Amino acid sequence: MAQNAEPMARLEPRMDDIENLNHAVASHLNVQAANASSLPTSSSISLRKDHLRTRKDQSAQSGGVPQDIETDILIVGAGFGGVYLLHRLRDELGFNVKCFEAGKDLGGIWHWNCYPGARVDSPIPVYEYSLEKVWKNWSWSCKYPGWQELRRYFDHVEQQLQVKKDVVFESAVVSSEWDEKRPGWTVKTEDGKTARCRYLILATGFAAKRNFPDWPGLDTFEGAIHHSSFWPEEDVDVAGKKVAVIGTGSTGIQIAQECAKRAKELTVFQRTPNLCLPMQQASLTSKEQEDRKFDYEQFFRDRKSTFAGFPFDYIQKNTLDDSSEEREKFFEQLWEEGGFKLWLATYKDMLYDKEANRHHYDFWAKKTRARITDPAIADILAPLEPPHAFGTKRPSLEQDFYEQFNKPNVHVIDVNKNPVIEVRPRGLVTADGKLHEVDLIALATGFDSVTGGMKNMGLKDINGKPLAEKWAMGTWSYLGTTCNGFPNMFFLYGAQGPTAFSNGPTCVEVQGDWIVDSIRKMRDESIQSIEATREAEEDWRRKVTELSDKTLFPSANSWYMGANIPGKPREQLCYAGGLPLYQKELKESLDEGFKGFVVVNA
């Protein structure tokens, strides 16, 4: 995923993660990993626990961490959101703040993701903190940094903010319950730690629970299998090997693009074409960035004023307002500029009007098919008829993905027509009976996105009802930051917020600032607790649904709609109204004395 890789910490696989494998994976899943450890299950499945993986430059805590922690505020997750909130709440407001992080270092997704090609899809300086203390002495090497550079960035963040002293690493949360007597939250970790806090903030992000295929025979495979977020730290040498990449989301695109350059043979198993856009990567010098920094403060203010938190926005013109010649010229300009311009800086009706959307798709298909020499492969990767409305699934940014398929050793299989039916010791068998012999299977099969992580951490409401049960038939929140039945609990970059429709750092700062302002208001006004009302939740869900229904998003079976996970309710999981309207909603609630909340005074 480096999909904007929206930068939150990820929880470790526990029982329900493992059940996703349908008890099919034997002890050799990730057999190449040095840090394998057994989890006790009925079928003796072994999965590597990534939070035991060490980095060569690791400098996290070691020993001396108390098993019982008392704190004002507990944050779960030390990615972009968790680090930002810890800094602001501790250093600006003076609260005692601690953080539980399942991994061994800061960075969230950038601690876990080290698969080939993993990089951001938001250009810098969009994809970084707006904190002057952080950006003033930092420069990037390129427009779209890779995972190694993001890790160095978080090392720099630590040097400036000194947050690690309040982060408890290797601590995956398994239980969170409200104690009415205190009042406050009691939070427990997988390794036996307990924290008691007045405020609980979940910064676990939208991709905290992995999704695995349920193919029969997966346990018989004699090669190596790696999920994208379990990729070995030392990488995998694919030279001279046959590689299968399962999935063509952003992660699959990135893995395939890189492995195709080194592998003996690469086969991509595609369910849905990814309508990739050209990244137009570029190197950057420190001087170029320093020359821009005089305007950074305004830049970061402006970042929050656009629909998706990027330094560009939809133009105030409809697609058919222009002639075909004018439209073609405009599309060409967006294409050459690269990134998400054709998605987020185009005509304002692109995501609302089918005819307008088709013009965008046809342009994309024409440009993309011209890069593929084999018409049969072009029909799979860039069909003339759209597989879904353009932009209703997140496009990946690629550099030379399509050119790789012009090589005789790079193949693609449309699993809608020819699905994988089983795994054998030497490879994958498709419905046509063919055995595709491979040495390595790369699972780019994604996540139980947006809601999976929060439902996977033993969180219970004031009546002892698990959030997983509350959300079993659909998602309810208020403002995409709070839930009824969960007083003094906040979350960010998750369900029913701008999340997947925004740049990650922008979104977490918008939501993080509101959380900080809410806790400050509670302290200043001697408020003991706030809890979203059920009515406020119902109203918010209706707004999220109505905003989505005005668009073309519901027409696609995307993870935006929860459609990538069998049995998951099909619903819009993110707020599609844009950041300016969302900030207006947040401000109104606070300005009107916590409108939509039950307020209990101390």
LINVEN-V68560 format. One record per backbone hydrogen bond with DSSP energy under -1.0 kcal/mol. CO is the residue of the C=O (numbers start at 1). NH is the residue of the N-H. If there is no record, write none. Layout:
co=CO nh=NH
co=CO nh=NH
This chain:
co=2 nh=5
co=6 nh=8
co=7 nh=80
co=14 nh=18
co=15 nh=19
co=18 nh=21
co=19 nh=22
co=21 nh=24
co=26 nh=29
co=28 nh=31
co=30 nh=33
co=41 nh=44
co=45 nh=39
co=49 nh=52
co=50 nh=53
co=55 nh=58
co=67 nh=194
co=69 nh=196
co=72 nh=198
co=72 nh=199
co=73 nh=98
co=74 nh=201
co=75 nh=100
co=76 nh=203
co=78 nh=107
co=79 nh=83
co=80 nh=84
co=81 nh=85
co=82 nh=86
co=83 nh=87
co=84 nh=88
co=85 nh=89
co=86 nh=90
co=87 nh=91
co=88 nh=92
co=88 nh=93
co=89 nh=95
co=96 nh=73
co=98 nh=75
co=99 nh=168
co=100 nh=77
co=101 nh=171
co=103 nh=170
co=107 nh=110
co=108 nh=111
co=108 nh=112
co=109 nh=113
co=115 nh=118
co=118 nh=147
co=123 nh=126
co=123 nh=127
co=126 nh=128
co=131 nh=134
co=131 nh=135
co=132 nh=136
co=135 nh=138
co=141 nh=284
co=143 nh=124
co=145 nh=120
co=146 nh=150
co=147 nh=151
co=148 nh=152
co=149 nh=153
co=150 nh=154
co=151 nh=155
co=152 nh=156
co=153 nh=157
co=154 nh=158
co=155 nh=159
co=156 nh=160
co=157 nh=161
co=158 nh=162
co=163 nh=166
co=164 nh=167
co=166 nh=99
co=168 nh=101
co=172 nh=190
co=175 nh=188
co=176 nh=460
co=177 nh=186
co=179 nh=184
co=184 nh=179
co=185 nh=197
co=186 nh=177
co=187 nh=195
co=188 nh=174
co=188 nh=175
co=189 nh=192
co=193 nh=189
co=194 nh=69
co=195 nh=187
co=196 nh=71
co=197 nh=185
co=199 nh=74
co=200 nh=490
co=201 nh=76
co=202 nh=492
co=203 nh=9
co=206 nh=450
co=209 nh=448
co=215 nh=218
co=216 nh=423
co=217 nh=220
co=224 nh=441
co=226 nh=443
co=227 nh=230
co=232 nh=235
co=238 nh=241
co=241 nh=264
co=241 nh=265
co=242 nh=439
co=242 nh=440
co=243 nh=267
co=244 nh=442
co=245 nh=269
co=246 nh=444
co=249 nh=253
co=250 nh=254
co=251 nh=255
co=252 nh=256
co=253 nh=257
co=254 nh=258
co=255 nh=259
co=256 nh=260
co=258 nh=261
co=259 nh=262
co=259 nh=263
co=265 nh=243
co=266 nh=411
co=267 nh=245
co=268 nh=413
co=269 nh=247
co=270 nh=415
co=274 nh=276
co=277 nh=398
co=278 nh=339
co=282 nh=143
co=285 nh=289
co=286 nh=290
co=287 nh=291
co=292 nh=295
co=293 nh=296
co=295 nh=299
co=296 nh=300
co=297 nh=301
co=298 nh=302
co=299 nh=303
co=302 nh=305
co=307 nh=579
co=308 nh=503
co=315 nh=317
co=317 nh=348
co=318 nh=321
co=323 nh=327
co=324 nh=328
co=325 nh=329
co=326 nh=330
co=327 nh=331
co=328 nh=332
co=329 nh=333
co=330 nh=334
co=331 nh=335
co=332 nh=336
co=333 nh=337
co=334 nh=338
co=338 nh=341
co=340 nh=343
co=340 nh=344
co=341 nh=345
co=346 nh=315
co=347 nh=350
co=349 nh=352
co=349 nh=353
co=351 nh=552
co=353 nh=357
co=354 nh=358
co=355 nh=359
co=356 nh=360
co=357 nh=361
co=358 nh=362
co=359 nh=363
co=360 nh=364
co=361 nh=365
co=362 nh=366
co=363 nh=367
co=364 nh=368
co=365 nh=369
co=366 nh=370
co=368 nh=371
co=369 nh=372
co=374 nh=378
co=375 nh=379
co=377 nh=381
co=378 nh=382
co=389 nh=392
co=396 nh=277
co=398 nh=279
co=400 nh=404
co=402 nh=405
co=403 nh=406
co=404 nh=407
co=407 nh=410
co=409 nh=266
co=411 nh=268
co=413 nh=270
co=414 nh=418
co=419 nh=431
co=422 nh=429
co=424 nh=427
co=425 nh=222
co=426 nh=438
co=427 nh=424
co=428 nh=436
co=429 nh=421
co=429 nh=422
co=430 nh=433
co=434 nh=430
co=436 nh=428
co=439 nh=224
co=440 nh=244
co=441 nh=226
co=442 nh=246
co=442 nh=444
co=443 nh=228
co=446 nh=211
co=447 nh=449
co=448 nh=452
co=449 nh=451
co=451 nh=455
co=453 nh=456
co=458 nh=176
co=459 nh=467
co=461 nh=464
co=465 nh=461
co=466 nh=470
co=467 nh=471
co=469 nh=472
co=478 nh=481
co=478 nh=482
co=481 nh=491
co=482 nh=478
co=483 nh=486
co=485 nh=462
co=486 nh=489
co=488 nh=200
co=490 nh=202
co=494 nh=497
co=497 nh=575
co=498 nh=501
co=499 nh=502
co=503 nh=507
co=504 nh=508
co=505 nh=509
co=506 nh=510
co=507 nh=511
co=508 nh=512
co=509 nh=513
co=510 nh=514
co=511 nh=515
co=512 nh=516
co=513 nh=517
co=514 nh=518
co=515 nh=519
co=516 nh=520
co=517 nh=521
co=518 nh=522
co=519 nh=523
co=520 nh=524
co=521 nh=525
co=522 nh=527
co=523 nh=526
co=526 nh=602
co=529 nh=600
co=530 nh=488
co=531 nh=598
co=533 nh=537
co=534 nh=538
co=535 nh=539
co=536 nh=540
co=537 nh=541
co=538 nh=542
co=539 nh=543
co=540 nh=544
co=541 nh=545
co=542 nh=546
co=543 nh=547
co=544 nh=548
co=545 nh=549
co=548 nh=551
co=552 nh=555
co=553 nh=556
co=556 nh=558
co=558 nh=563
co=560 nh=573
co=561 nh=571
co=565 nh=568
co=573 nh=496
co=578 nh=582
co=579 nh=583
co=580 nh=584
co=581 nh=585
co=582 nh=586
co=583 nh=587
co=584 nh=588
co=585 nh=589
co=586 nh=590
co=587 nh=591
co=588 nh=592
co=589 nh=594
co=589 nh=595
co=590 nh=593
co=594 nh=597
co=596 nh=533
co=598 nh=531
co=600 nh=528
co=600 nh=529
